[in-house]
């Protein structure tokens, strides 16, 4: 394992004024565990994996319901734009209200409603939260944020919407139930249509700027590496499973076609595709092609076994172990990423090249300051 850190961790993108940069007034977030800042924790009364140490150890120094050792992509974006960390919808508005933003993302959420899976013989036991349910929460909340149609349209026009990442769980369910690749590929346009419906509905209400992430290279993630451990299609240069990464690229290509369709329908809206695939592949390729040696695909936190994942002991269990330095790892718990990996993706969304246009072109200036000048832990 390389002795240097996986990513440059000294700087974080932050605007100089904590109150915001005059570009976006509010941030709204939809999605699953990649963006959940505490909704599942609250709804399950703390009886979840991410409610236990070592979750949150790197930045918050306590579990917050985030499925990582620290901050998520949404956290870095909020910091960069001068916003406080996103309040989970289930927490309620608190004293400050939701005017600065609200996070509807829930760990385990799917793009499609649960009946889609049940009709195809797949029981979904851990969630009934889909994108449409999250959109329903948004519509329920909106009258408390603006009093007239004109006021609401102005609020939404000056807000940043993060529509995902979502859809990954839809595929996890299908792969885990042994569905064939050809059948799962047939779900792709249905999943992307559900994402498109959310985007279209938000734009029709007045949204102007939307960031829509694609899928990760799932062939490099321990949950899939373990599930398909005996696959003969491993890439010797990366250790990833090629056909799974091909599927992720297939999903991302079709999502981008859906976004092109929506751009044609709504030429006044800015719909940004957020590339979550290439940042991770670039980390792996850059490390594997230099003197630092190959980056591990193992989970930092887990219970042993192949890729430190896949046996009954999981991160957050008493018998689980955690690596000494999560910044040397891409995967945190075998399913989700480390703060270091999320930071690298967020940097590419803010500065480019993993968003077109990058967020800095919409909200300039964004400047670099040291991480020790970032939000304090009690802001979470």
Steps between C-alpha positions, in 0.01 A plus 500: 500500500631845417632707785375829358136593537257402229398857425624854561326573829641837605248729329126517466296726276328765706370845430643768718168614641319243713159643418507402133633637174198671356456229237268241655261580782414138587616144437258211463629142488334172397656155494618203704781423747758680286328825606306410818607728786274341761150424369524124547665545840206708620226290344648179645562661841871435480467126442720489190857416410616859450383596849798319651873576505725514307258675263578871501840461662707705255320835512200499731665271758164336558236320292256738328306258280738558209625176348864599499785585733432870444348742256306414186503664158199711598687622808797620295273674251310673781828614659630628168190712450507640853202299627465312827487123478170375360226437753323167449129545431406254774673716759257786451585863435635585845548862602660602173241342274559336165538824304871434432436147385377155583613147424237241402751221421448176693742210522363201311268710285422392145416691185204268439208430730513175694212344304727493191723247673218301658335457162824337386529267795745705703419572864635832625508490876714797596324792330185630337652841426518588132573822314129573473458473876788742549344735246177474698686615811637792300154608385371462857775728629493764226203706629690559823793647304310739273160661523398562136557329167725786395700478822536124459617525141756761600625279785533197276663700222777604738548155656740219419339156468698179539300220341692196621702293503198271464436172321794310643278317747261401222783307340636366829159344566491336157860375504456370853189304396689330220330675210677462167706782355267526201198540728674759715604696191131516409443691827744777400259713291233457769735617777621794293143594407419520874796734547382698199149531643643654818710747303213593272262551794753719681559713191128544444473630857776753427838329550777635277821326610518125554798272561430139400762235592566178317605165644836399647724233345320225688746238384756656735280504813536221761130412517504408131854361502387264775166411342674412173830387650532208259439706187764432235480853363732683741713778356857405596615862499235623744358193676149614404239283328476623143145393414363676808682820407368462147150485647563817704615678185192372318282648775689830491479528122124455505463747786686758294265435208206561735660826612548604136129439444414717800736777389317515168168527685630762745766711326494766773597253773858399575512121536848386600611138472724413797755234410551265796658226287821651368631656824517157663652337192757779483601445863552132432679549168728779624614299799542182303720674242748667733754402761255521788365154419146383450218655698307243700142419412439362850261672738666703773244387757365146509507155646764331287458265209553585134529875458432534875132451426245230457486309827242551779719763671461846349639844570338632817485154663702443816722244331574711193841657452590832340811597306751743647462761226173518302654754261698213347177325401223555249242280672397570857270209588486294183198685359572869558809712449743674734496872563823520298336346193190717538720807529678414176168464316367825647814684394443383143139622509597838637808563288456254211546276313227279646213744446423700188478782580686474831323666791766771525387636164152549642613635836823694487707577695565183697834506677722248674558511874651251738286215626549619858301810406205291386171452680525396860371158595201639685372646172404148389 
